[in-house]
Amino acid sequence: MDLLIPVASGLEQTVKRQLFSLGYEKAPAQNGRIEVEGDWQDVARLNVLLRSGERVLLRLATFTATTFDELYDGVYALPWEEYLTMDSQILMDGKSVQSQLAAIKVSGGVAKKAIIQRLSDKIRGKRQTFTETGARSIVGFSIFKDEVTITLDTSGEGLHKRGYRSLAYSAPLKETLAAALIDCTFYNPDKDIEKPFADPFCGSGTLPIEAAMKARRIAPGLQRDFDFLHWACVPKGVIEQAKTEAKDNERRTRLPHIFASDINPKAISIAQYHAKRAGIEDCIRFSTQDARAFTSAEKYGVLLSNPPYGERLSDEKEVRALMSGFGKAFRALPDWNAYILTSLPEFERYFGKTADKKKKLFNANLVCGFYSYFGKSPKENDGKKQ
């Protein structure tokens, strides 16, 4: 089967590295999606184990359509009876870019009509009414330059919904994005679990929780449900095998050194609750503290934060002053690596240091800069080559 994994813009290479670590060496990216080949066991593995893909889609076909008749015929030609039943709850999810068929709602109606007619024609000897009271099946149709791609969403809810974040707090970072940002840093607990990780603007705790889950090798989808589990076409036992693999890979000893702080006591309370729900509360040391007072007795470490932008949590003038003080605190730790995600214009100017590397990313539809600052490694400070 052809599987498609939608990926947030700018994170394609990060997700490809995650896929490579899971054994998927052939994973080309196109139009914001990464393609892999697999079977239903791979569907289960990817949904349970992948940290930064947004969903796992089953691609059923790709064809050209410039009219509703062509769209209907292309959809009708697919073997829907192999995936859906007469009572499947069919939801349509579509988008169109630079195509003749630009009316999403009408196109979705045409496609759904074709699916129902195909089921009615092929499932003979059974009732011909469609109650849609059964398992949910989200059918996607993506039309790009008149080329239609038809998919089935095996995930259902987006893969960022791990299940541990249940309390609301301002400006949350998506779990999938948080996991990707961590993979963009020098934080590698598989090689050095003693190396500290810190987030001085932890908010509801997403970054330190995802860091702890990575350090403990806890699969992100271990505790949640997926739509494909309720489909009659899926072989029995695939999810059990995926979960067994995930649990066998967990690190149960040697806790990581992860520090999380925020100036708001309410944020710390929420973060602690979320950490408990994620099963890693013993991995993170929480404290209520102003980020401008951040310091560490550890000579080396990784700092990763998503500080206030100004658009949502405070005005830009306050954020400028905050970043100035935060930059001063960071410069007192010259051998630490720091990574900052922010939409603040001229961030480097207020932080007081030019980034060693910059990358454009999106967070909640805001264009952001991801600024990387590299400290010296222990080997460099010892006067040795890396």
N, C-alpha and C positions, 0 to 999 in steps of 0.2 A: 504494500500500500504506500501511496505517496502522502507524507505527513508535512504539514506546513506549520511553522511556529512564528506567529507575529512577534516583532521585536520593536521596542521603542527606538526612535531615530537616534543614531549615534552609538548604539550599543551592540551593533551586529557582531563585531569581532569578539566582544566579551562573551556573548551568548554562544558563539561558535567555539570558543575555548571551553566553555562549560560542556557543550555537546561532545567535544573531543575527549574530555576527561571521562565521559560516560560511555565512550566506545564508538561514537558516531564520527568517523573520520571524513566522510563525504557529506558536506553540509553547505551547499552553495546558497548565497543570499540574493534575493531579488525583490524589489518593490516593498521593502520593509518586512519580508518574510524569509525565514530560513527553511530550506527543504531537506528532509531526510527520508530515507526509505525504512520501512519496518512493518511489523504485524501488530496484532492486538496486544501482545506482550510489551512491545515498544511503546504503544499508546499508554499503557499503565505505567511503565517505567518513567517516561517523560513527564507525565502529569504528577507523579509522586516526587521525582528527584530533581527536576530542572528548577533552578533558582530564579532565573531572570527572563525566561520566555513568558509571553502574556497569555497564550492559550496553546492547545494542541488541536490542530484542525486536520481532518481527513479530507484530502482533495479527491473529489469524485470525477471531475472532468474540467477541461478547458476548451472553449469553442468560441467562434466569432458570431456576434449577433448585432445587427444594426436596426432590427425591427422587432416588435413584440411577437410576431409569428416565429421568427428565428429563435428568439429566447424560449418560447413555449416548446418548440420542437427539440431544442437542445436539452432542456430540462427533462422533458418527457422521455427522451431516449435513455436516460440513466436507469439502472436497476434498483429503483427505490424499494422494491419489495424485499431486497436482501438486507436492508437496514431498518426500515420502518414497518409498523404494523397499522392495522385499521383504526386503532385508537391512539396512535402517537399524537402528542401535542406538538404541532409543527409551528415553530416561530421563525420568521424570516428576518435576516439581518443583512442589509445591503449597502453598497456605496458605488458611486459612479464618478469617474474622472476622465475628462476629455473624450466622451463617448456620445453616440447618437441617443442612446437610451439613458436620459438624464433624470427621468422621473422615478425616484427610488420607490415610492409607495406603490405606484402603478406596476412597476417592474416586479416588485415583490408579490403582488397579487397575481400576476400572470404566472410567475414561477410556481407559486403554491398551487394554483389551479392545475398546472401540469403535473405536479407531484401527486395530487389527489386523484386525478384521472388515471394516472399510471397505476396507482395502487388499486383503484377500482377495477381496472381492466385485467390486472395480473393476479389478484387474490380472488380467485373464483370459488364459489360455493360457500362464501361467508357473507355476513351482513355488509350492506353497501352504504351504511351511514357512518359518518365520521364524527364521533363524540369528542375527540381530542382530550380524553380524560386520562390517557396513559402517560408513558415516560416522555419527558421533554426532549425534543430534538431541534436544535438551532441550526437552520440551514442558511449558510452564507452565500451571497452572490456578489462578487467583486468585479466590476466592469471597468477596465482600464484600456483606453484607446480601442474600444469596441470588442475587446477580448474578455470573455466572461469566464470566471473561475467559480466553480460550485464546490462548496465545502460543507462538511458536518462538523460541528463544534463538539469535540469529545469532552472538553473541560466543563462547560456550563458556565459557572461563575469564573471570572478571571483568576489566573493563577496567583495574583497578588493577594488574594483572600486566603491567607494561611489558616485563619480561624482564631488566632490569639489576640488580635486587636479588636476589642469590642466597645471600648469607651471612646467617646469623641474628644478631640482636642484640636486646636487651631493648626491649620497648615500641615497636615500629615504628609509624610513621604511614602509613596507606594512601596510595598515590600519588595516587589521585583526590581524596582529602580535602586532601592537601598542595597540589595544583594549585588547588583551589577556594579555600583559605585565601590563597594568593598573589594570586588574582584579587580577593580582598576587601580588599587593601591598596592603597597608593598606588604600588606598584612597577609601573611601566609602561615597560619597556625600549624599546617601539616609539616612545615620545616622547622618552625620555631614557635611553639605554643607559649613560651615564656615571654615573648615580645608583647608589650602592652598595647592595647587599643583604647582610644579615648574619644568621647563625643561630649564637648562642653555645652552643646545646645541640644540636648537629647530629646526634648519635647516628650511625646508619648512613647519614646523608646525604640523606634523602629530600627535605627542604625545599630545600636549596641545589641539588640536582640538578634538581628540578622547576623551580626559578627559572631555572637555566641553560638548560634545554630551552625554556622560554618565551622567554627572551632570544634564543636562537639560532633560535627558531621550528622546533624539531625536533618532528615529530609523535610523540605518545606511543605509537601503535600501529604504528609503521613496521617494527619488527623482530620482530613476533610473529605467531602463527597465529590463525585464527578458524574456528569450526565451519562457517560458511556456505561457506567456500572448498572444502569437500569434498562439497557437495551438487550433485547432477546438475542441479537446477532453476535454478542460478545461471548467468547468461550469462558467457561467457568474457571476460576482460580487465578486469572492473570493479576488481579489486584493483590491477592495474597502473596504471590511470588514477588511482586514489586516491593511490598511492604517488608517481606522477610529479608530481601536484599538490603533495603534501607536500614533496618534494625541491626543487621549483621555488621554494617559499616560504621555504626555509631562508636564514638570514642567515649567511654564511660569513666575513664580515670584522667588525672592531670587536668585540673580546671584551668581555663585561660585567664589571663589578666586583662579584664575589660572594665573600664571606668566610664560612668555616665553621670553627667550633672546638668542642672538647669537652674536658672534663678527663680523659677516659679515652683513652689512646693506642690501645687496641684499637679503639675506636669510630672514631677517625680513620683507622686502617688500613683498616677495612671500608668507610668512606665513600669513601676514595680509590679503592678497588677498584671500588666500584659506579659512581663517576663515570667511571672508565675504560671500564667496560662500556657506559655510556650514551653514550660518545663525547664527553664534555664536560669531561674532566679538565683541559684547558687554561683553562677558564672559572672555576675555583674555587680560591681560596687557602685551604688547610687549615692549621690549627695546633692544637697541644695547649695548652689554656688554661682556667683557671677562669673561668666566666661573670662572676663578681664582679669580675674584672679587665678586663672588656671595655671598650675605648676605641677611638676612631678619630680620625685626623687629618682626616677628611672632615667638613665642617660639616653636611651634609644626608645623609640616608640612610633606609633602611627596615630595621627589625629585626623578624624574624618567628621565633618559637620555640615549641616544644612541650616545656617543661621537665618534669622529673620531677614526678609527681603525689603521691607518697607511698604510694599503694596498691600499687605494683609495684616501684619502684626503691630506695626508702629510706623511713624512717618520716616521718610528717607533721611532727614537730618539726624534723627536719633540713631538710625542704623549706621550712618557714617561714623558717628562718635563711638559707637559700640565696636565697629570693625577696627577703628584706630587703636582702641585699648586692647582689643583681642590680638591684633597684630604685634603689639608691644610684648604681650605675654608670650606669644609664640616665639618671638626672636630671642627670648631668654632660654629657649630650648633648641640650640642650633643643630643638634644631631637628630632631632625628630623629623619625621616626614609629616606634612600636613596636606590635606585635600579639602577644598571648600567648594560647595555648590551654592551659587547665589545669582540672582538677577540684578544685583546692585550695580548700576553703571560705574565705571572706573573703580571697581573693587580694589585693584592692586594699589591704586593711589592712596586709598584710605587705610588699607592693610599695612602699607609701608614697605612692601617688598614685591618685586616683579616675580611672577610665577615662572618656574622652570618649564612648565608645560600647561597649555590651555586647550580646552575642548568645549565645543558647543553642545549642550544637551537641552532637553525640555522637561520641565516639571510642572504639572498641572497647567499645561498649555502655555507656560511662560518660558521664553527663551532665557536660558541660564548659561553661565560660564562655570566650568569645572576646573578649578585652579589647583595645580599640583606643585608642591614645594618639597624638594628632596634634600634631606639631611645626609651627612656622611655616615657610611656604614661602619660597624665596628672594625672591619678589616682595614678600611681606609685610615681610620684614626690610629691604627696600630702601625701605619706606614707600610702596609702590605698591599699587593695587587689583589683585586677581586678575582 
